[in-house]
């Protein structure tokens, strides 16, 4: 029986699912980047992945490969639109014990808060 310890690291698969929170920061574009944020949101809509924009970035979920690909595509798309330099903050979570989307996590906390009101 083969274990993951027997496999070379280059053969390890990526996780089947993840939730990523990311913020692309176009540098040298001035104080407002709302146009770039809108372009990123349009690209995410076309990706077919589940996502939600918030005041400091976007949460997106899907397979690891799809999520990382779309974040890279956001970089490429902004570069094509003239943004020379982009920094990104990305926080990614994955789990294997159950399937849980980002909305599930928020709903769980909201339920606990509602219970505390009674």
Buried (B, 14 or more C-beta within 10 A) or exposed (E): EEEEEEEEEEEEEEBEBBBBBBBBBBEEBEEEBEEBBEBBBEBBEEBEBBBBBEEEBBBBBBBBEBBBBBBEBBBEBBEEEEBEEBEEEEEBBEEEEEEBBBEEEEEEEEEEEEEEEE
